[in-house]
Amino acid sequence: PAGTGRRRGRRRGALPVDVEVQGDTTEVSPALPIDLQSLAGKGKVSIAMLNNNNSQYYGDFTLGEPKQRFTAVFDTGSGITWVPGAKCKSDACAEHHRFGVETSSSFGGFRGEDGTIRYGTGQVKFGRGTDTMAFCDSRSNPGCHGDAAKVLSVPRQPFGMSKEQTSYPFRILPFDGILGLAPSGAKGSVLHQLREAKALQRNVLGVYLSEDTHRNGSMSFGGVEPEHIAKGSPVHWHKLRSGSEWLVGLKDI
């Protein structure tokens, strides 16, 4: 990824692009236009994303070997991934999945100084490390218990293990942490690691955001899902203004 992207369909609001943003429709085109055929991505891995009040979309991934499963907000505005750490004693951590360093044979060790992230309604203090991250396709390999070929591995992914978390808002949230999906120019981003590892046949990210809280959205690594693209919808390319942030130019609103 870097520098260009797409937005298509009827979905309002721009989610950036390195990357395609898929239209909010389930109409299936009987014959894909040529410009979409190459984006369908036969080797893509798609992750279901739950809709939390149209404000956050979260999905599952794993860390370590054997796999430790987490649910996180898929955050295109952040280059940092963090999950609760096993040594975190905050009540927010106690009610969520926690990453155990000792139980992961692939843990790459602690790196650098501890960090702190301050949000509008809380903060997280964390230690830094690296480990193998994995995404299991929600359709053919749900919970990583299906088709073993439908797994996307991200080697040496940097991430934070929280040591302290404020009770509000994290204790009541239905997810464990944050998955950083800033553009690949942000070195801590999952997209940066995917690009460096050449893990995808094509560096494409497909995003479908459901507007119905009872209906899953999805994120596809390595391709797009044609069933979410309106028939006859054209492909538009937009340059990014930054290699580490999803910024595109606007002429008018």
NUSEMI-387325 format. One line per 2 residues: number of its first residue (from 1); for each residue x negated, y negated, z negated of C-alpha. Coordinates in steps of 0.02 Angstrom, whole numbers, plus 50000, padded with zeros to 5 digits. Each point is the difference from the previous one (the first is absolute). Layout:
N
NUM = X/Y/Z; ...
//
This chain:
253
1 = 50000/50000/50000; 49949/49822/50022
3 = 50061/49848/50088; 50156/50058/50090
5 = 50167/50075/49958; 50179/50022/50049
7 = 50174/49962/49943; 50152/50076/50082
9 = 50185/50033/49980; 50124/49902/49896
11 = 49915/50002/49832; 49991/49823/49928
13 = 49842/49936/49918; 49826/50037/50060
15 = 49900/50140/49929; 49832/49984/50077
17 = 49915/50092/50124; 49858/50105/50034
19 = 50138/50085/50001; 50174/50010/50063
21 = 50156/49946/49907; 50144/50108/50057
23 = 50175/49933/50026; 50137/50034/49872
25 = 50103/50116/50110; 50021/50185/50021
27 = 50046/49997/50185; 49889/50122/50093
29 = 49940/49955/50173; 50018/50150/50118
31 = 49841/49953/50094; 49864/49898/49916
33 = 49926/49857/50101; 49819/50026/50049
35 = 49938/49871/49874; 50080/50099/49858
37 = 49950/50174/50056; 49819/49972/49950
39 = 50055/49932/49831; 50109/50147/49949
41 = 49845/50087/49931; 50013/50190/50005
43 = 49880/50015/49854; 50085/49872/49889
45 = 50045/50029/49818; 50161/49917/49939
47 = 50038/49959/49819; 50177/49967/49937
49 = 50017/49835/49906; 50137/49972/49872
51 = 50084/49831/50004; 49998/49910/49832
53 = 50132/49864/50018; 49931/49941/50167
55 = 49850/49926/49910; 49878/50146/49985
57 = 49974/50158/50100; 49907/50142/49918
59 = 49938/50172/50051; 49889/50144/49947
61 = 49816/50041/50022; 49871/50103/49907
63 = 49829/49971/49926; 49862/50124/49962
65 = 49977/50186/50020; 50106/50088/49948
67 = 50128/49870/50052; 50074/49886/49868
69 = 50162/49923/50063; 50050/49817/49981
71 = 50138/49885/50057; 49952/49822/50044
73 = 50061/49843/50085; 49929/49998/50177
75 = 49934/49822/49990; 49943/49916/50161
77 = 49954/49846/49898; 49863/50086/49901
79 = 49833/50081/50036; 49994/50082/49828
81 = 50072/50169/49953; 50025/50044/49817
83 = 50088/50133/49896; 50014/50028/49812
85 = 49844/50080/49926; 50002/50148/49881
87 = 49918/49897/49863; 50129/49861/50009
89 = 50102/49999/49840; 50123/49863/50045
91 = 50182/50052/49994; 50014/49957/50185
93 = 49868/50131/50039; 50075/50131/49884
95 = 50160/50002/50104; 49913/50021/50169
97 = 49881/50119/50087; 49819/49972/49946
99 = 49841/50043/50094; 49882/50119/49911
101 = 49818/49981/50049; 49948/50161/49916
103 = 50123/50105/50100; 49944/49938/50172
105 = 49851/50089/50077; 49990/49870/50139
107 = 49991/49845/49888; 49858/49890/50062
109 = 49960/49919/49833; 50032/49830/49926
111 = 49944/49850/50102; 49962/49822/49945
113 = 50081/49897/49865; 50178/50014/49937
115 = 50130/49890/50084; 50159/49908/49953
117 = 50150/49963/50109; 50124/49869/49942
119 = 50174/50004/50073; 50140/49875/49974
121 = 50076/50109/49864; 49856/50104/49930
123 = 49821/50057/50017; 49894/50157/50020
125 = 49822/50032/49942; 49913/50141/50090
127 = 49838/50095/50029; 49939/50030/50178
129 = 49962/50165/50084; 50015/50097/50163
131 = 50084/50163/50047; 50087/50088/50143
133 = 50173/49934/50036; 50128/50101/50098
135 = 50169/49969/50082; 50111/50151/50032
137 = 50131/49982/50136; 50170/49981/49918
139 = 50090/50103/50133; 49888/50149/50035
141 = 49894/49999/49842; 50106/49927/49859
143 = 49912/49999/49833; 49848/50075/50088
145 = 50086/50170/49996; 50038/50021/50185
147 = 49898/49993/50160; 49822/49978/49938
149 = 49950/49926/50168; 50110/49848/49969
151 = 49885/49917/49874; 49903/49839/50024
153 = 49843/49992/49891; 49912/49838/49956
155 = 49823/50037/49937; 49916/49895/49865
157 = 50149/49885/49976; 49962/49862/49872
159 = 50135/49982/49868; 50030/49939/49824
161 = 50047/50103/49847; 50093/49890/49878
163 = 49938/49988/49822; 50132/49877/49943
165 = 50168/49948/50073; 50126/49878/49932
167 = 50163/50082/49950; 50100/49880/50106
169 = 50033/50031/50140; 49902/50161/50027
171 = 50082/50111/49870; 50172/49991/50083
173 = 49943/50005/50182; 50036/50160/50098
175 = 49824/50014/50071; 49827/50029/49928
177 = 49891/49871/50085; 49953/49906/50159
179 = 49936/50065/50167; 49900/49863/50088
181 = 50036/49989/50187; 49920/49835/50048
183 = 49920/49997/50174; 49842/50100/50027
185 = 49891/49846/49976; 50035/50014/49813
187 = 49871/50127/49941; 50104/50071/49858
189 = 50151/50031/50111; 50056/50175/50046
191 = 50001/49944/50182; 49816/49953/49988
193 = 49955/50173/49938; 50106/50085/50134
195 = 49913/49900/50135; 49825/50031/49931
197 = 50034/50187/49988; 50076/50005/50176
199 = 50141/50100/49920; 50132/49950/50129
201 = 50004/50032/50187; 50062/49823/50017
203 = 49998/49864/49867; 50186/49967/49999
205 = 50117/49977/49852; 50188/50016/50028
207 = 50116/49918/49874; 50188/50023/49983
209 = 50083/49903/49858; 50175/50058/49958
211 = 50123/49864/49951; 50109/50129/49912
213 = 49942/50044/49824; 50075/50174/50023
215 = 49897/50033/50155; 49813/50032/50011
217 = 49881/49894/50100; 49836/50073/50063
219 = 49819/49963/50036; 49909/50096/50136
221 = 49810/50010/50009; 49937/50026/50177
223 = 50160/49962/50097; 50178/49935/49999
225 = 50168/50087/49984; 50097/49973/50162
227 = 50167/50039/49918; 49990/49835/49907
229 = 49970/49896/50157; 50149/49926/50092
231 = 50025/50057/50179; 49918/49878/50120
233 = 49914/49904/49861; 49838/49922/50068
235 = 49829/50007/49918; 49928/49832/49946
237 = 49818/49975/49951; 49945/49867/49876
239 = 49824/49957/49947; 49959/49997/49816
241 = 49928/49840/49928; 49894/50098/49875
243 = 49916/50169/49997; 50046/50026/49817
245 = 50175/49926/49990; 50158/50027/50100
247 = 50015/49823/50070; 50075/49961/50171
249 = 50034/49832/50080; 50177/49932/50017
251 = 50062/49869/50122; 50170/49969/49923
253 = 50130/50069/49880
//
